[in-house]
Amino acid sequence: MLYDNLAVNEQGHLTVGGLDTVALAEEFGAPLYVLDEDKLRENCRTYVQALRENMPEGSYPLFAGKALCFKGLYLVLNEEGMGADVVSPGEIYTALAGGFPAEKLYFHGNNKTDEDIAYALDSHVGCFIVDNHQELARLDEAAGVRGIRQRVLLRVTPGIDPHTLQAINTGRIDCQFGVPIETGQAARFVADALSRKNLIVEGFHSHIGSQIFEAEPFCDAVDILLDFAQAMRQAHGFVAETLNLGGGFGVRYLESDPVVDIPGNIRALAQHLRQGCAEKDYPVPKVLLEPGRSIVANAGLTLYRVGGIKTIEGYRSYVTVNGGMTDNPRYALYKAPYTVVPASRMNDAREVTCTVAGRCCESGDLIQENIQLPEMQRDDLLAVLTTGAYNFTMASNYNRLCRPALVMVRNGKARLAVRRQTFADLVACDL
Ligand SMILES: *Cc1c(COP(=O)(O)O)cnc(C)c1O
């Protein structure tokens, strides 16, 4: 199995965290998001411990809420010693409603409106990750009005393409987030920030990408950031207290994907950082990481009820399920790979090559193509694995489908964390 929290019981049913998925679907309905809280906590601890053991005091991971966001999650994150990234007032609201402390929130976004800035300041979020000059000006002003000195990190782009491993790739400089180092613009951004009397500049932020399996691209980013930090010390006497290296560690969606050694990668990164700082006689900064996917993806799976199988003779067989791009748009968007298993018939031979299709009026509404399954029957249960990240948060009400419930399992027990939408929810905003 892809992860150690998945198994098959004596009835040939898939289990998650020791619970029978067929029973879960009977009790809570389908489609259903299932989140294994034990796995989630284990993933949090891996990051918290690795940062604590290898990086300077005060280093800790921030969970990127865009990967998964609902009230009950924030209780767990807080208990596990995580901070959290938020990118909108809605995410701030959710985190606070879930009891998360505002001072551990880091507010991201490349276009924070005046209302967003006001809301975040009035909510006392710990830190803004400032994206651009206009935001600096408005934030400084809004903080001044409130008599606040706001902590900030400055988002810069080191120009790394993590998938080509090129140290400088102008393609990555060309993006809508942050200010590029390479062009000299980031230096002016720092000068601007340091001149703002209502802002406390704590350091720099960079996010180089996603689904990265090794430490090397992060080490390349550290090299560029340290050169930049050194130049800013020389220019302004400014010493960065914090480096936020963003998110992006990969997860296994398929058996063929590598296993990611997160503690090993963090150790390698720490060693690289300390060495780079020693060479420049630069005080080793605190390190923040912003994992999203690698905290929640493998803690989640989605259960679907099969509607039937339709074979287009001479072409292919479609297995239809009672969800689709409304609960998981990632295949439709960018052909994201997933492992699909016959949750109610795990021991049957998988002899049929088929395409899993959703129920939306859209030919692109596919979950996965050309996978092996047994001859599926109506009412069988299908599980799509590793859906804990970027499924729930990217869901929609297309075709006026109700969003699925989310169930958390822990210590062999399941509890509803987000209820299924009702028809009344669908028209709740319609006047
Ligand atoms: C998307 C994103 C993350 C999380 O990335 P993962 O690949 O889910 O770990 C972290 N930080 C920023 C700024 C992001 O945009």
The ligand as an ORCA input file, in Angstrom:
! r2SCAN-3c Opt
* xyz 0 1
  C       1.441     26.832     -2.140
  C       2.339     27.466     -1.155
  C       2.830     26.749     -0.083
  C       2.541     25.273      0.139
  O       3.088     24.494     -0.870
  P       3.022     22.879     -0.759
  O       3.544     22.421     -2.074
  O       1.602     22.527     -0.560
  O       3.868     22.482      0.392
  C       3.636     27.394      0.834
  N       3.931     28.708      0.691
  C       3.464     29.448     -0.326
  C       3.821     30.875     -0.409
  C       2.649     28.860     -1.291
  O       2.193     29.592     -2.305
*
